[in-house]
Amino acid sequence: MGCCNSGKGCCKSQNNTISQEEYDTLKSYLQSEIKDFNLINYTNSENEVCVGAEVEFEDYVLEIDEIDKENCALDNIIDIIIKNHMI
């Protein structure tokens, strides 16, 4: 489930909130900065097959674990980055 899908215009993570405008700005910024991304399959510590992503920026690669197998689109990955790494 992506950030701000509720339509209420905010994202929350550990009592932090950003406006829909701030969210849209972050999303636009990330869309322009991401050079590429690759989906990776891996086995977690419980022997379950999971999907993750390696998101390539200009100077570094961000690894994201346990992405929803049904929604591996770049927009969903950007939502995860905003929710888990930026707010």
C-alpha positions, 0 to 999 in steps of 0.5 A: 500500500503506497503512501497517500493512497487514502486521499486524505492528503497526508503521509504519516510515519512515526508521528511525522506528517507531510502535506500532499504538496510536499509528497508530490514534490518529493515524488517528482524529485525522485522520479527525476533522480532515479536512473534505473531500478532492478527487481531481485528475488531472494529468500528471507530468514524464514525461507520465503521467497521475497521480492526486493529492489535495487534503486539506482541514483547517480551516486548510490544504490538504495536496496529495498526489501519485501516489495509487494509482488503484485505491485512492483511498479516504479511509482510504488517503489517511490512511495516506499522510499518516501514512506520509509526513508524520507519522512 
